Amino acid sequence: MFRLPEFSVRRPVTVVMMFLALCVLGAMAWNRIPLEMMPGQFSLSRMWVWVPYPGATPQENESAILLPLEEQLSTLPGLKEMSGRANSGSVSFSLNFHRSLPMDEAYNAVVDRMERSMTEIPDDVERYYIYRWNPSDEPIIWAGVSLDEDVEYPYQLAEEVIKANLERVDGVGQVEIWGADPRQIYLEFSLDALSQHGVSLYEVIQTLGSDNFQLASGRINDRGQVRYVRSLARYQDLEELMQQPIKDGVVVEDVAEVLYGTVASASINRINGQEGIGLAISKESDANTVATAARVEQALRELEDDPRTGNTQFFTFFNQGELIESSIDDLLATAMYGGLFAIIVLYVFLRDLRMTILIAAGIPFTLLLTITWMYFNGGSLNLLSLMGLMIAVGMVVDNSIVVVESIYARRQQGEDRFHAAILGTSDVALAITLSTLTTMVVFLPVILMTEDADFSFFMGELGFPVVWA
C-alpha cells in the first residue's frame, strides 16, 4: 500500500500525463456514447412463432400444423418452456429460452427447425413469422399526418414523398405507415354475360394471368459483354386491360366491369377531423436516439413546407429523444444538486476552501472515467446507468475525505507536504481499500447470484457504474 502513494508523489509528470490521457478519453467517450431510454443490449429470452393458415378450423390446425411443428421445436437447444395454440386460421407458439443462450443462436435454430417442418405441413401454408423483441426495435417517434382535402392519392403521397424523405434521414432504419390504402384494380364479373358469351370464370382468370407477367429469360453473351434478358408483359392502363381478348370477339369489358379504387378497409383514421395517416419511425441499431429524433423532427417540418404535400400538417405524438433528454436533464440536475450539497457540507465541517475544492474535484473526474469504461464496454447512457452514476456521486467523496484528512493531520504534526502525502495516504490505504471493496461486493448478489436473469441484467446496469466509479 506504501508504493502507490510514493510513486504518485515521486513521479508527478508521469502521473499527470496518465491522468490527462484518461481525461481526454473521457471527453471522447462523453461526446460519442449513445443516449438511450433503456439499455440497448437487453433482449427478452422469448420468441414467438406465428403460422397463418386461413380457412382452417382449430382442430385441423392442431393435427396438420401444430403437432408436426411441436415435434421439431421441442428439440431446440436451450429451450426452457414452450406453449402452442391452434386457432381458427393460424397456429402460434411461445418459446422461452435459458438466459445463457444468445438470442441470435436461438433465432437461427428456430429458423432451421421451421424449414425442416415445411415438408410435413400442408403445401398451401405459404410462410411463417418469427418475432423477437429488442428495445432498439421500438419506434423512437410516433407521428400523424393530417391530409389536406385536395390530396387525391394519399397512398402515393405517403409512400413516394413522406416515407421516401424520412428514410433518407441519417440514422433512420425503418418507417412504417398505416391509414393510407393503396389503389387496386377490381373486376366485377357478370354471370349473365359470362353465360351469354360462353366463357367460364376460370378461363378468364387463366387468360389474364398468362398475359400479365415478368420473368427472367436467360442471358446473351455479346462480344464479351453479358446482357440479361427479361420477358415483360404488363398492362399499361385500364383501357388495355378492358380490351384484353378472352376468346374470339370477346374482351374483358364484355364480361366484367373494371374498377380502380382503394382496398376496402374497416378502419377509420382521423386527425383533427381530417383524413389521417400514422407514422412509426425506428432508428438503426447503432444510431444515437436523441440525434436521430431531432433530425426526424427537422425532416417533418421540411415536409410541411414541401409544395408536394400542400396544406398537410404533421403531428408528433411521442418523441423518445425528447423524453430521454428530459430524463437525463432531470437526473443531471439531481446529481449536480447532490454534489453541491455535498460540497457545502464538506466546507461547513472542514472550514478549508482548498481542501473542499480538492475533494469536490474528484466527483466530475471519477464520473468521466466511469463513462469511459461504459463507452469502451459497449454501454450507453440510459436511465439506469445515470441513476447508478447519481448514486456514485456521494460514494466517491468518502475516500477523498478520509485521505485528505489523514494528510492534513500529518501536516499539522510537522511533516513536509511530500512525506505527509505519502505517509498520510499509506496510513488509511488498507482501510479505504476494504471499505471500497465492501461497497462493490454488495452488488454481486443481485448481479450474479439471482435466478431472474432479466432482473440481474437491469441491476447490473445500475450497479456496475457505481462499482467502477
N, C-alpha and C positions, 0 to 999 in steps of 0.2 A: 504493500500500500504506500510505501515511502517513495518508490521510484517514480511514479507518475507525477506527483506534485513537483518533485525535484526536476524532472525532465521539462515540465511546463515552465518552470522558472529559469532554468539554465539555458533553454533553447527558445527564447521568445520569438525570434524571427520564424523558425520552423513552425511553431505553434500558431502564430498569427497567420502565416500563409495557408496552413491547413484550414484554419477557421474561415478565412476569406474564400478559399476554394469551395468549402461546403456552403457558404452563404450564396455564392454565385450559382451553384447547383440548385439551391433552394429557390432562388429567384426564377430560374428557368422552369423549375417544376411548378411553381405558383402560377406562371403565365400559361403553362401548357396542360396542366392537369384537367381532366374532364369535369364538368359540373353536371351532376345528375340528381334526380329526386331520390332514387333508391339505388343501391349497388347494382351495377350492370352485370357483374359476374354471377348473380344469383339466377338460378333456373329451377323450377319445380322438378322433382324427380317423378313426375307423372306425364303420361302421354295418352292421347285419345285417338281412336281409330273409328272412322265412320264409313260404312259401305252402303251407298244408296241402291235400292232395288225397287223402283216404283211398280205399283200394282200388285205386289205380293202381300199375302197375309202374314201375320206374326208366326203362325205355325210353319208356313212354307219357308220363311226366312230362317227360322231356327234349324230346321232339318237340312236345308240346302246350303246355307252360308255360315250360320253361327257355329255349328258343331265342327265343320271342317277347319274353320279358322281357329277355333279354340284349341284344337289339337296341335296346330302349328305354333301358335303364340305361346302356349304353355311351355315350350322348350326354349324360350328367350333366356339368355344369360342375365343374372342379376334381378330376375323378376321376383318381386316381393308379394304382389297381390294383383289379381285380375278379376274383372267382372264384365260379363257380356249381357247384352239386352237385344232381343229381337222385337222390332216394332213393325207397324204396318208401313211398308215401303222402305225400310232401312234396317241395318244392323249396326250396333255401336259397341265398342269395347273401351274400358278404362283400365289402364296399365299403370301400376305403381312399382317403381324400381328401388333397389337399395341405393342409398346416397353415394356409396363408394364407386358406383358405375357411372362413368361420364355419359352425359345425355347424348352426345354425338354418336358414341358407340351404340347406345340403346336405340337411337333412331335408325342407324344403319341395319341393326339386327331386325327391327320391326319391318323395314322395307324388304329385307331378304325373306322373312317368313311370309309376308303378304304376296310376294312374287311367286313363291313356291305354291301358295294356296290357289292361285288364279286358275290352275288347271283342274282343281277339284270342285269349284263352284260353278254355277250356271254361266254359259258362254255370253249371255246378254248382260252380265254385270260388267259394265264398261270401265269403271275406275273406283278407286278408294281414296280416302283422305286421311292424313295423319296430322294431328295438331299437337304442338308443344308450346309452352308459354315461357316468355322471357321478358323482363321489364323493358329491354331495349326495343322490343317489337311494338310496344304500346304507342299509339299516336301521340305526338307532342302537341298537336294543335287540332282541335275540333272547330270547324268553321261552317258557316252557312252563306249561301248566295241567294239574295232576293232578286229574282229576274224581272227585268222590265217587260211591260206588256208587248212591246214591239219586237221582242225576241221571237223569231219564227221557228228556229230549230234549237231548242235548249240543249239537246244531246251533243250536237256538233260544237256549240259554244263551250260546253263543259269539257269535252274531250280534246278538241283541237286548239282551244285558246287557254282556258283556265288550267286544265291538267298539264298541258304541254309546257306552259310557262312555269308552273310550280315545280315540275320535275327537273327543270334546269337549274333550280336554286342549289347552290353548293351545300352539301350535307343532307339533302332530302333523298330518302331512299324509296318511298312509295307514297302515292296519292290515290286514295280510294274515293269514289264518287257514287252517291246514290240519290235517287229522286229525279234523274234525267233519263227517261226511257228512250231507247233507240227506235227509229222508224224501220218498219219492215214491210215487205210486200205480201199481201194476203190474196189467196184465190178462193172465191166463194163459188163452188160448183153448183150448177143447176141439174138436178137429177132428171128432170124432163128433157133438158137439152141434151144430156148425155145419151138418154134412151132414143131420142129423135134422130141423132146422128150416128147411132150405133157404136158409141165409144164407151169403153169401160174406164173407171177411175184409175185403175192400175195402169192401163195403157197410157193415160195422160201423164201420170207421175213418172213412169219409166222414160217416156219421151223427153220430158223436161229435164230429168236427171242426166240423160245421156248427151244432151245438147248444151249443158251448162257445167263446165269442169275446167280444171287446170291441173296439169301433171307434168312430171319430168319425162322427157323423151330421148334421153341419152346425150351424147356429146359428139362434136365434129372436130377432128384434127385437121387444121388448115395451115400448112407451112410452119409447123412448129407451135402454132397457137391453138389452144384448146377452147372451143366455144360450146357452151352448154345450151341445149335446146329444150324449150318448154312448149307444150301444147296448151293454148289458151282458147277457150270458147265460153265467153261470158256475155250475158245480156247487157247491153249498153244503156237501155232505157226501158220505160214501161211500154212504149209503143212497139218495140221489137218483141217484147215478151207477149204482148197481146196478139201479135201477128205470127207467132210461132206455129208452124203447121203441126197438127196432131195426126191427121191422115189426109187423103186426097180431098181437097175442098173444104177441110175443117181446120180452123185455127183456134187458139186458146180462148179468144173473146167470144167465140160462138157457144162455148160450153161453160164459161166461168166469168165472173166479174172480178177484175183486177183492181185491188185497193192498195193504197200506200198510206200507212198510218203508224201510230205508236203502238207498242205492245200493251195489251190490256193489263192493268195493274190495280191491285186492291188497296194500295197505299196512297195517301194524300199528303203532300209536303207543302207547307205554307210558312212563310217568314214575313211578318208584318202584313198579313193578309194577301200577299202575292205568292205566286208560284216560286218554290224554293228548291235549292239543291244543297245537299250535305257534303262536307269535305272532311276526310280523316287523313292527316298528313303525318307520316312516320319518318324518322331520321335514319341515316346509315348507322351501323352498329358502333363505329368508332368516331362519330361526329359529336361535336360539343352541342349539348341540348340547348343551352341558352343562346349561343351564337346562331345556331340554325333556326331557332324560333324567331329571333329578331330579323333574320334575312327573309323568312317566310312572311312575316308581318309587312315588311317593306314591299315584297312582291305583291301582296294583296292590295296594298294601297296603289301600287302602279297599275294593277289590273282595273281598279276603279276608274282611273284616268284614261285607260285604253279605249280608243274610239270603237273598237270591235265589240266591246261589252255594253255600249250605250249607257243607260242610266242604272245599270246593275249595281247593287250595293253588296258589300262583303261584311260579314259579322263574325267576330271571333268569340266562340262560346267558352273555350277552355284553352289556355296557353300555359303549357308546362314550364316553359322558360321563365315566364313572369312569376309563377309560383315558386320555382327554385330560387330565383333572385330574391323574392320577398322572404323566403325561409332563411336563406343564407344571410341576408341583411339582419334579420332578427337575431339569429344565433351569433353573428359577429358583434352586434351591438351588445348582446348579453355578455359575451366574452370580454369585450372592452370595458364594460361597466364593472364586471367582476375583477378584472385586472386592476382597474383604477381604485376600487375599494381596497384591494389587497395592498396596493402601494401606499394608500392613505394609512392603513393600519400599521404597515411597516414603519412609516415615518413617525407615527404617534408614539410607538414604543422604542424605536431606535434613536430618534431625535438627531439623525445624521443624514443630511441630504445625499452625500456621496455614496454612503452605504446603501441607501434606499434606491438610488438610480442604478447602482451596480447590480443589485438583486433583481430589480424590475427589468433590466436589460436581458436577463435570461429568459423571460417569457416569450417575446417575439422570436428570438433566435432558436429557441428549442422547438417552437411550433413550426418554424420554417424548415428546420432539418427533419422534422417528422413528416411534413408534406413531401419532402424529397424522397424519403423512404416509400411513401404511399405511391408516388408517381412512378418510380422505377420498379415497383412491385406490381404495376398494372392496376392500381386502385383509382379511386375518384373521390372528389369532394361531394358528399351527399349528406342527407340529414343525419344519418347515423354517425358517420366519421366526424362530422362537425360537432356533434354532441360529445363524442369522445375527446376531441381537442378542447372543447369548453371545460370538460371535467379536468383535463390535464393542466389547465391554466393555474389552478390553485395548488396542484401537487408539485409542479416543477419549482415552485417558490420555496418549498420546505427545505430541500437540500441546500439551496443557496443561503438561506438564513443561517443554518447550522454552521456551514463552512465560514461564512463571513464573520459570524460572531466569534468563532474559535480563533480566527486570525486576529480579530480586533482585540481579543483577550491577551494574545501573545504580544501584541504591540504595546499594550498597557503595562506588560511585565518588563518592558525594556528591550525586547527583541527588535533587530532591524527588520525592514519590510521583507527582505528575501527569506530570511530564516523564519519569520513569522508566517509567511505564506506557505512554506514547505512544512514546518512543524505543525502549524495550526490545522492544515488540511489532513496531515497524517494522523493527528490525534483523533479525528472523527471519521476517518475514511472507512473503517470497518463497520462502525455503527450506521453510517449513511448507506453503505452497500447492502447491509442486511435489511435496513428499513425499506430501501427501494425494491429489493427482491420480494419482500412480503407484499408490497403493493402490486407488483407484477403477477405474483403467483395466485393472487385472489381471483384473477380472471381465468385461470386454467380450468377449473371445474366446469364453468359454463361454456367455455370454448371447445374443450377437448373431451370432456367426460359426460356429455349428455346424450341420451338416446334420441332426442329430437334433433336431427341434423339441420333442419331449416332454422330452428331457434339458435343452434350453435353458430350457424353462419352469421346471423344478424348480430349476435352477441360478439362475435369476432370483429365485425365491422365497427362496433362500438368500443371494444376493449383493446384491440391492437394499437390504435393511435395513442391511447393512454400509456400502454406499455412502452412504446417506442419514445414517446415524449419523456 
